[in-house]
Every structure is written in structure tokens, then in C-alpha cells.
Amino acid sequence: MAGAGTKDDPWQLKTAPGTSEFTAYRDGSQLVCIVGKTQLSYQARAIEDLHAILKQRGDWVALGGTDEQKDAPPDTVESWGRAADNRVGGWYGLKKGFRGRFGVYVPPVLEVLGLVELEHGARNNRVRAL
């Protein structure tokens, strides 16, 4: 998981199950994740906000990653990343049609930063703050 987290030296990451590789970096107020040729962008403050909410919860939280067009499983990182009562009052994802998958791509960023412990099973992974 090398990289400095910049556009010129992005983090080289894998999804929690380890089945997909992607790169991510901070670019001003955006957290950019590149999966193949697809670029997803989230508010960069998602890193600090998710860490804070996980610390507040104090326990494991399921990832629940899903596409924007599908309902997020309740009580998951994904559902929090689009909830009307989260710290930004809705979606952390910035580009309509590509706002989902928050629970897939943001937790590995927190893991590389040493902020969380992330499970790496074949499915149903969870995360908790360190």
C-alpha cells in the first residue's frame, strides 16, 4: 500500500476483500479514487468525518458498499456516507451516478493512514477506529 496520497504519488490500495486494486489521493477538497478507468470523487473531509464517527461508535461497523442506484444496507458505513443526518447532510460522493461505493473505497484509505482496523474476509467486512 505504497504512496504518499498525492496525485503524483497516489496510495495503491485494495478493497477490503482484496479482490480489486485501486488508487486514491487527496486533491484539495476531494478524495479521488480511480478504479480502472472509472474515477470516483468524495469530499476529502470524509476521511476525518468517518474516523470521528467510528471512534464515537466504538465498535465494528459493517461496510455495506453498494452502488448509488441501490439502497444502502442500514447501519453501515455506506448508509452513513449518504445519510441526511451525517456531518455534510447527505452524500459525500461528488458526482451524480458515481456517489456510491463509499463503503468500498473510503475505509481502505483510512486503513493506509493508520486510523482504522479493517477486516479482509471474502465478504461482509467491517471496520472500527483505532
N, C-alpha and C positions, 0 to 999 in steps of 0.2 A: 504494500500500500504506500508506495513512494509518492513523492510530490510535495510541493510547497503550498498547493492550493491556489495558485495563481493561473492566469490564462496561459502563460508561457511554460508553467511547470505544474499542471493540474494533479490532483490526487488521482491515483489509479486505484479504483475500488471494485469490489464485487458486491452483488446483492447478498442479503443475509444467507440464503441457501447456497451461495457460491456458484450459482448456475449462469449468471450473466455478469460481464465486466462492463464498467462504465467509467468515465472520467468526470470530475467535478472540480469547480473552482469558484472562488468569490470574485465578483466583478462589481465593485461599488456596492450598490444596494441589492444586488442579485446574487443568488446561488445558482450557478449554471451546471446542469447535469447533461452530459452527452452520452447517448446510448446508440451506438452505431451511427446512423446519420440523423437521428432524432435529437433535438435539443429541447430540454425542459428547463424552465426557469421558475425559481421560487424566490420569495423575499428572503434576503440574506439573514434577516433577523430571526428567521425560523430556527437557526442553529441555537441561539441563546434562548429563545422562547420555548422551544421543545425541551431543551435541557432543564429549564426552570420548572416547567410543568411536570416533568418526570421526577425531579427532585421533590416537588410538592406531593406527588402521588406516593413516592417512597417504595414502590413495588414494581413488579413486572407489568408491562403493558403490551398487549398483542399489537403487531404491526398493522395487519389488515389492509395492506396495499391493494388498491383497485383503480381502475380507470375512472376518469371524471364522469363518464356517462352512467356508471353504476353507483348504486348506493353503497356507502362505506359501511362495513360491519360496525355495530355500535361498540363504544368503549375501546376504541383502537387509536393508534397514532394517526391513521388515515382519517378517521372521523373527526379527531381533534383538529387536524390540518385544514379542515373545510367547515368547521362549526361556526355558527353565528356568534357563539359566546367565547370564542378563543381570543387571543390578545390583539388580533387585527380585525376581528368581527367578520370572519369569513375565510375565503380561500387564501392560502399562502402562495399557491400557484399563480403565475402571472399571465399566461397565455391561454385564452379560452380554447378548449379542446385538448390541452396538454397540462391542465392544472392538477390532475390526479397523480397517483403513484407516489404521493408524499411519503407514505409509509414504507415504500420500497427504496427510495433513493436518499432521503434525508438521514435516517438512522445510521447508515454506514459512514456518512460524513462525521457525525457526532462520535462514532467509534474511532475513526482515524485521529480525531482531535483528543482522544482520551477522556471524553465526557460521559460515555455510557458503556455498559456491557451489553452486547448484542448476541443473541443465540444464533446458531448457524446450522440448524437442522434442515431437513428436506422441505418442511412446511410448518406453518403455524408458529413462526418465530416471534420472540418477544424481546423487549428492550427495557433496561432500567438505568437510571442515573447512577453515576459513581460519585 
